[in-house]
Amino acid sequence: MTTFWDILHLLTATPLVPVAIIGLTWGILGGALPGISASITMALVLPFTYTMDPAMAIALLACVYIGAEYGGSIPAILIRTPGTNSSAATVIDGYELNRQGRAGEALGISLMSGVVGSLFGLAMLALLTEPLSWLALAFRPTSYFALGILGLSVIASMSGDSLLKGLASAVVGLMIATVGTDPISGVTRFTFDVADLLSGVEPVVVMVGLFALTELMSQSGSTSVTQLGGSIRIRLPSWAMMRKLRRSQAIGCFLGLFEGLTPGGGGSVAAFMSYNEARRWSKTPEKFGKGSEEGIAAPEAANNTVASTALIPLLSFGIPSSNSTAVLLGGLLMHGLLPGPRLFEQNPQVIDSLYVGSLIAIIAQIGVGVLILPACVWLVNRPRPYRAGFILALILSGLFTLNNSPFDLGLALALGLMGYLMRLARFPVLPMILGVVLGHMVESSYRRSLVLSGGDFHIFVEDPIAVGLLGAALFFIVFSLAREYRDARRTQMQETHS
């Protein structure tokens, strides 16, 4: 149990405060850049955490996530372009308030609603994560195998329009995870006599290549310059306004909690659901879409809540529910940390740093958000090629610091090109990344299960937890197939009637 004195020692004996503020600042800047999502912002800083203390590294990544979720609302309100996917719902009323000359007020509502959502989400994270993690003590190798299959099936079924493409992407990720040394026999596989592949493909290289480099390639043909005025200032809402917004913020918080706990949910789903429910329960629903303060408060509270509650299934069971949590899982594994009860028992300082660092970032978000707005406006005004050049230099320098290996740079560039081609063919990249991250757990658990049973596959149906998880995976696959069939029928009927 963490005491007040433990927290005080953590604050005074470690550089947690500057780490949290640096992570928050970087997250806001990254989220404010259109096209640079929260996951890409986290992936950019991930290589630089390789040599950091694990507790500080995980706290830094969590604070970047918190900052990016708020930062995405800045371009959404100012230029009608969401900086992150979860800020798309904020565009509807945020930009309308901007057109009415109330941009500062809209930014203030977004900031304070984000703080409310983040505090609620952090409280739920601290209360629910450790109790849920103890369920993992009953897990056997068969259970961990089934858990990995469930994670892959959930992400594959919810990451695109085609289940087949999602599963194909996940299989490619699992294939990449087999490169290197066999986890059971120690035999090298698929290295093609390349010494740099003996230890396998680093998940961080895959994440940076498929997230950041792919995005840069997609934006490479644009030379647009967005012009914003430099005199915009955030106006924090009054207590009377906060009381008016409390119902919408509560809706956003509770829907954010639900979506954060749901595999495949995510901040964008929570934001749009909370926007619709806030309109349903509002006393002035006619203002929605025309500049409603509640239309900003609800989605911003929701997506900032998800930034914390999405860590609950990640830390408890190792199941990432979004791109950003997949990057955080990669950070945990990069430092040799396995989610679950052993993380709370053997590395409590990591959990304490994550909680306290997140709290520092949330509180500092008010001051940093106000001070950093001019820098965000300046960045948004830069020509896109200049921004892309800076980000590319940051990516390459960060990757090189991992192993001081030019091979990692070439591999990341090749994966970036692969991700670009996958995007053109409408293949989701998240299942592939998750296949790389979970591949070792899935394969080693599968192989160990067969070793224990002497090659008898009945061991997987003799474990009730494994049966339940595999049944849930089958449910998600069937649900996705039924949804695709229903959508295809609807499209066919519309074409017939037209």
N, C-alpha and C positions, 0 to 999 in steps of 0.2 A: 504494500500500500504506500503510495507516494504521499509524504507529509508536506506541510508548509515549509519546513526547514530544508527538505530535499529540493523543493522548487527554488528556495532562496539560494541554496548552494549552487544549483544549476545556473541561475542567473549571474551569480558573482564569479564563479570559478570557470566559466566557459564563455566563448565569444558568441553566445546564442542571440543576444540582442542585435548586434550588427549583422549576423547571418540572416536573421529573420527579416530585418529591414531591407537588406540587399536583395533577398529573394522576393520580397513583396514589390520592391521598386522595379526589378527586372520583369516580374510578372505583369505589372501594370503596363509597362512600356511594350512588352511583347503582345499583350492582349489588345492594346490600342492600335497596333499595326494591322490593317485589314489583310486577311489571308494567313496571318501567323497565329494559329490557334493556341489554346492553352497547352495542348500536348506538344506542339512544335516548340513553344517557348521552353517547356520543361526539357525536351530532348536536346535543345541547344546547350543548355547548362549542364546536362548530365555528364558529359565527358570530363568536365572540370571538377566534378565531385569524386573522381576516381581516387585521388590521393588524400581526400579529406577524411576526418574522423567520421565513422558511419553515422553516429547520432546527429552530427552537424549536417551531413550530406542529406539525410532523409528529411530533417527539419527544413533545410533550404528548398528542397523540391516541393514540399507541402506548401511552403510560403509562396513559392512561384505560382503554384496552382491557385491559391487564394487570390493573389494579385491579378492573375490573368482573367479570372472570372469577372472581376470588377472592371478591369481595363477594357474588356470587349464592349462595354456599354458606351465608352467615350465616342468612338467613331459612329456607333449606332445612332446616337443622339445628334452628333454634329454633322455627319455627312451621309446619313441614311445607309450606312454600310456596317453591319455587325463585325466587330473585331474577332469574335469567337462565335461558334455555332449557337451556343446557349444565349447569346445576346440578340438573336434574331427577333424575338418577341418584343424586345425593348424598342425596336425601330418604330413600331406602329404608332405609339403615342409619344415616344421621346422626340422623334423628328418633328412631329406636329407642334409640340411645345417650343422647339427650336424655331420653327417658322413663325411662331407668335412672339418671338423675341424673349422667350423664357428658357433659353438654353442653360443658363446658370442654375436656375431652379430645378430643371430636369436632371442635371448632373448631380445636384445635391441630394435629390430624392433617391437617385440610383445609388449613390455612395452610402447613405444612411440605411437604406433597405438592404444593401449588400452586407453591411456590418451586422444588422439584426439577424439576417439569415445565417451569416457565418458563425455568430455566437451560438445560435440555436443548434446549428449543425455540429459545432465542436462539443457542445454539451452532450448531444446524443452519441457522438463518437466516443467520448470518455465513459459514458454510462453503459453502452451496449457492447463495445468491441471485446473486452476481456471476458465477460460471461459467455458470449457466443463462441469465443475461441476454445473454451474448454470442451466443447462438443467434439473438437478435432482429436481429443485424446483417445476417443473410441475408434479412430480411423486405423485401418490396416493397409498394407500395400494395395490390396484390391480397391479399397475405398479411395485412396489417393489417385489411382488410375481412373476410376469412375469420375472423380471430381475434376480431373483434367479434361476428360471427354465432355463433361457437362459444360465447363467453361468454354471450350472450343465450339460446341454445338450452339450455345446461346449466342455467342458473338457472331458465328457464321450465319445464323438464321436472322439476325437483326441488323446486320451491317450493310445490307444492300437489297436490291430488288429480286435477286436470284439466290436461292439456297444453294444451288449447284455451284455457282461461282464462289460463294462464301466458303463452302466445304473444300473446293479445289484450292482456294487460297490458303486455308488452314493446313491442308496436306503438304503444300509447298513449304510452309513454315516448319512442319514436322520433319520434312526431308532435310532442310537446312540444319535443324537441330541435331541430326545424326552425324554431321561432319565432325571428325575428330576422333576421340578415344571412346571405345565401347565402355559403358558404365559398369558392366558385369565382368567381361573377359579381359578388358584392357587392350584389345586389339585396335589398331588405328584403321579408320574407315573413311573413304571418299576424300582423302587429302591430296591425291594426285602428286605425291612426293613434294608437296609444298610445306616447308617447315612451319610457316605461319599458321597453317590450318590444324596443326597437331592438337592444339588446345580448343579447337572448335571455332565457331563464328560468334563473336561477342554480340549479345543482344543489343547493346548500346549502338553498335555500328549499324545493325539492321534498322533500329528505330530512327536514328538520325538520317540514314539514307532514304527510307521509305516515307518518313514524315517531312523532314525539312528540305532535303535536296529535291524530292519530287515536287514539293510546293514551289520551290524556286524555278524549276524547269517549267512548271505550268504557267508561272507569271512572267517568264522571260520575254514574251513577245509584247508586253504592255509597256508603254512609255508615258502613261497618263500622269498628270500632276494635279493633286487636289489642293485647292486654295481655301484656307480658313482664316478668319480674322484672329489676330493675336491678342485681343482684349477680352476674351471670354474668361469669366471667373465663376467658380463654383459658389452657389448660394445654398448653405445648409438649411433644411426645413425647420420651421419653428416647432415648439411643442404642440401647438394647436394642430399643425399639419400632420405631425407624427401620430397624434391621437386619431385624426381622420383616416390615416393610412393603416392603422393597426390591424383592421380586419383583413385587408388585402395582404399585408405582410404575414399574418398568421396563416392564411391560405397557402401562400408561397412556401412558408416554412414546413408545414405538414406534408404538402405534396412533394417538396424537395426531399424530405425524410423518406417517404414512400419510394420515390424514384431512385434515390441513392441506394436503398437496400435491394432494389430490383435489378437483377442482371440484365444489362442491355438497355437500362432506362436512360440515364444521362441527363445533363442540365438542359438541353434543348427541349426534350420531351416535358420535363418538369416546368419549364418556363411557359410553354404554350398551354399546358393544362391549367396552370395557375392563372394565366391571363384569362382563359375562358371562364374559370370558376369565379374569379374576382368580378368579372362582368356580370355573371349570373347573380351574385349576392350583393352587388353594389346598389346603393340608393340612387345613383345617377348613371345607369348603364348607357344612356344615350351619349355620354361624353367619351366613351371608349372609341378609339379610332380618330378622335378629333382633338386630342390633347388632354387625356385624363391622367392625373397624378397617380391614381390607383393602377392604371395600366402600365406604369413603370415600376411601382413598388412591388407588385405581386411577382412578376417574372424575375426581377433582380433578387428578391428574397429567396426565390426558389432555386435559381442556379447557383447562388452562393451557399445555400444550404447543402446542395449536392456535392460541392467541392469538399465538404467534410464528411458527409454521411456515405459517400461512395467509397470512403476508405474503410468502412465497417466490414463489408464482405471481403475486401482485399486483405486487411490485417488479420481477420478471423480465420479465413479459409484459403486465402491466396487466389481469389477469383476477382480479376479486374473487370469492372463493368463499363469501362470507357477507354478511349485512347490515353487520356491523362493518367488514369490509374494503372494502365499497362506500363507506361513509362516509369511510374513510381515502383511498380513491382520489379521492373528491370533494375532500378536503383538498389532495391533491397537485395536482390540476388547477386548483383555486382559486388556487394560488400559481404556476401556470405550469410545473409540474414534470411531465414525462412519464416513466412507468416504462420501464425498459429500460437498455441499456448506456450511453446518453447521460446518464442520471441519475447513474450511477457516475463518468463521466468529467467532466461539466460541473458537477455539484453534489455532490461527494464529502462536503462538510460536512453535507449533509442526511442521508446514510446514516450517517456517523459519529455524528451527534447522535442518530439513531434507535437505533443499537446501544448507545451509551454511556448514553443516557437510559433505555433499557429495562433495562440492567444495574443502574443506580442504583435504579430503581423496584423491581426484583426483590429486591435486597439490603435496601432500606428497607422492603419489604413486611412483614418480620417485626416490626419495631418499630412501624410505622404500624398494622398489623393488630391488634396488642395494644392500642395506645392508643386506636384509633378505635372499638372495639367498643361502649363506652357510648353514643357518639353514634349509632351504627347502631341500637342498641336504642331510643333515644329517638325516632329518626325513624320506626321501624316502629310505635311506639306512637301516633304522631300520627293524628288522624282523616284519612281519605283526602281529603276536600274541601280541608282546609288544605294538604296536600301538593300537590294539583293546582293550587291557586291560586298557590303559590310557583313551581311549575314553569312555569305559563303566563306569569307575569310575567318569568321568566328567558328564556323562549323569545322573547317579543315584544321585550324589550330587546335581546337578542342579534341578532335579525333586523334591528332598526332601525339597529344600528351598521354594517351592511353598506354601505348606500348612503344612510342617513338618509332613507329613502323609505317613506311610509305605504303605497305600492302593494305593496311586498314583504310587509307585514303582511297586507293583504287577500288577496294571492295565496296566502300560506301557509295562512290560514284556509280559503280555498276548497279548497285541496288536502287539508287535514285532513278537511274534510267529504267530499270525494271518496274519500279513503282509508277513512273510516268506512263509506260506502256499499259500497265494494269489499269490506270485511271482512264486511259483512252478506251480500253475494252470494257470499262465499267466493272472491274473486279475490285472488291474491297480489300484494302491492305491491312486492316486491323486483325482479321483472322490469321493472316500470315505472320504478323508480329507476335500474336499470342501463341501461335504454333511454335515459334522459335523460343519464346520465354518459357512455355510450359512443356516443351518437347522433352527435356531431360527428365522431368518428374513423371510424365506419362510413360516414357519408355522404360525407365528404371523401375517404376512401380509395376508395370506389366511384366517385365522380365523377372523381378523378384517374386512376384505372385506365382509364376509358373515354376520357378525353382523350388518354392515351398511346397507346391502341389505335385511335383514330379512330372510336370507337363500336362496335368489334368485341368481342362478349362472350366470344370464345374466349380472351381474355387471362386469364380466371379459371381455365381448365383447362390453360393452358400453364405455370402456376406450380405446381411440385410441392408447395410448402409450403401454398399456398392449397387445393389439391386435398385434401391430408391433413387440414387443419383443417375444411374443409367436409364431408369424409367423417366426421370425428369428430362434427360437429354433427348430421349425419343419423343417426349411430348413437344418439346420446342421444335424439333425437326418436323413433326407431323403438323403442328400449328403453322409453321412457316409454309409448308407445302399447301395446306388448305387456304392460307391467305393468298398465295400466288395463284391458285386455281380460281378463287373468288374474284380476284382482280382481273384475271384473264377473261373470265366469263362476263364481267361487267363491261370491260373494254369491247368485247365482241358484240354484246347487246347494243352498246352505244353506236358502234359502227353500223350495225344492222339497221337501227332506227334512223340514222342519219342518211 
